[in-house]
Amino acid sequence: MLPIFLSMIDNEEDKSLFEEFYKLYRQDMFKIADRILKNESDAEDAVSEAFFRIANNFSKIKDVHIKQSRAFAAVTIENVAKNIYVYKRNRPAQNIEDFDDIWDDENLEDDVVINASVDTIINALKSLTENYYSVLYMTIVCGYSISEVSALLGLTRENTKKIYARAKRKIREITESELFI
């Protein structure tokens, strides 16, 4: 997962600092998440989501060895783990229709991934708004259903479906334009 997080950071110095942050706090963050969630798989998901959020706001961190950086990691993972815990506790039964929304005829893998280079896709992902990126990341990389993503992000299911469709369309437009330049 580290390469994905590093691809979200533009500055080489920040990438190096983030890598150090990741190696320094990953285990501690996992322990916090596991203590809250009592499930290793959910704890791993929480750590990934926390690092995703940290990578999006990493410009705020200037030194990884100070107490504030450790506190930032701890607070972030606690919040993410608590959100997952509450969601799992109140989770409705899975609806098979949720998965039809993700894997339809306009499948992202078929339309884009096969035809585009990794760099093109990374650049396209970087150009997305935070909402678009979050929804795509959570559905494609984390494997959450549309309903799960909407609950985690605090959006309606319909809004999440629209964001997902728009994000896919935007990725397709960007990668197609870069492929034919």
N, C-alpha and C positions, 0 to 999 in steps of 0.2 A: 504494500500500500504506500510505502514511502515515496516511490517515484511519482505516484499520482498526486500526492500532496505537494511534492517539489515542483511539479509542473504548474501548480497554481500560483507559484511565487515567481516574480519577474527578475528580481535582483539576485545576482550570484552570491553576494555577501549574505543576504537574507536566507538564501537556500542553504548555505553552509550552517548558518545559525539555527535554522529550523531543523536540519538533520541532527545537530547536536541536541537541541531541545527534545526531539523525538526519542533519541537514544537515552537521554537522561531521565525522562519522565514517563515513558511508555509503560514500564512495569508497574510503577506506582499508580498510574491511572487505571491500569487493568485491575489492580487489587481493590481500588476504591469502587470501581464499577461492579466487580464480582461480589463484593461485600453487600452492595445495594441490591443487585439483581439476582444473586445466588444461582447464576447460570453462566457458564463460561462462554457459550456462543453469544448470548445477549451482551455479555461484558465486552467481547471482541467488537461487536457491532457498535456499542457505545463508545469505545475507544476510537474506532474509525470515524464515527460522526463527530466526536470531540476534536480530533485532529483536523477534520475537514473545516470545522468552525474556527479553530485556531489558525489554520493556514490562511483563511479568508481575512483574518484580522492580525496577521503576524507583524505587520509594520509597527504595531504598538510595542513590540518586545525588542529591547535593545541589548539586554544581557540575560542569558539563560540561567546564570548561576546565582541570581539574587532571589530573595524570599518572595518578591512580588511575582516572579515568573512561575515559581512552584505553586503559589497560591492561585494564579491564573489557571494553571493546568488542573489543579484540584477542584476549583469552583466550576470550571467548564465541564469536567467529567461528572461531577456530582449532579449538575443540572441535566445533562444529557441522560445519565443513568436514571435519575428520578422521573424524567419525562417518559422514558421507555417503560419503567416500572408501572407508572400510572396507566400508560396506554395498554400494556399487556394485561393489567388487572381488569380494565374496563373494555377489553377488546371484544368486539362482536364476532360471531361465527363468520368464517371465511365464505365469501360468495364467489362461486366459480366465474361469474360475469366479470369480476375485477380483472381476471387474467386475460380475458378476451380483449379488453381495452389496451393492454400492453402489447400483445403480439398479434397485430392485425396485418392487413395487406401492405400497409405502409411501414413495415418493420425497419427500424433504424439500421440494423445489421445488414439487411439486404440492400438497402438503398445507398448507404453511406460507407460503412466500415469496409466492405469489400473493395470499393472503388477509391478510397482515400488513404493517404499515408497517415501514420500516427501523428506526425507534426501538424498536418492539416487539421486533424480532428482536435488535437490539443489547442491549437489556435482558435478553432471554432468554439470550443468549450469556454475558453477564456473570454470570448467576446459576449457570451450570454449574460443576461442579468442574473443576479443571485437567486431569484425565485426559479427561473428556468433551469439554471444549473443544479439547484438543490433537488428539484423534482426529477430531472433526468438521472442524476447521480443515485438518488434513493431507489428509483425503479429499476434502472439497468444494472448498476454496480451492486447495490445492496439487496436487490431482489424483492423489495417491498411492493405490495399491490397499490393500486391507486387509492383505495380506501385507507390503507395504512399510512401512506404518505400524507394524505389529507389530514388525518388525525395527528400525526407527528408535527406537521407544520401549522396546524390550526386553521386550515382552509376547508371550504366545502368540497365535497367530492367532485361536483360539476366544475368548480373553478380549477381544481387540480387536474382534471382531465383536459381542460382547455389549455392550461399552462403546459402540460405534457405534449399535447399536439402542436402547439406553437413552438415549443423548444425543438421538437423533432424537425419541424418545417424550417426553422432558422438554421439548424445544423446542416440540413440538406442544402439549403440555399448557399450557405457559406462554403461548404466543401465543393459543391458543384462549380461555383464561380472560381474557386482557387484551382480546381482541376483543369478548367478550360482556359486559363490565362496563359 
